Amino acid sequence: DGVLDYNAYLGAISKLNPAPTMMIEHLNESQLIKGLKFIYRKAEENDIVFEGSQNRGELSDENASQEYFAPHQ
């Protein structure tokens, strides 16, 4: 909901080597789900693949609190 250009941001960090870890902080659970879906959609629109994302299931209220992402290696 902010003013950050997520297309530019995700494009820039996707070029970094080694790949950085991306964190989303200070959100309650429902905001986290909304924020993650937004980031995933922006990444998909820009052909950006997050490490471990091939093993990621559909994000839902049930799995939002669980360890959801593959650890960054």
Protein Blocks (a to p, Z undefined) as FASTA:
>chain_A
ZZbdfklmmmmmmmpccddddddehiafklmmmmmmmmmmmmmmnopacehklmpccddf
klmmmcfbdcdZZ
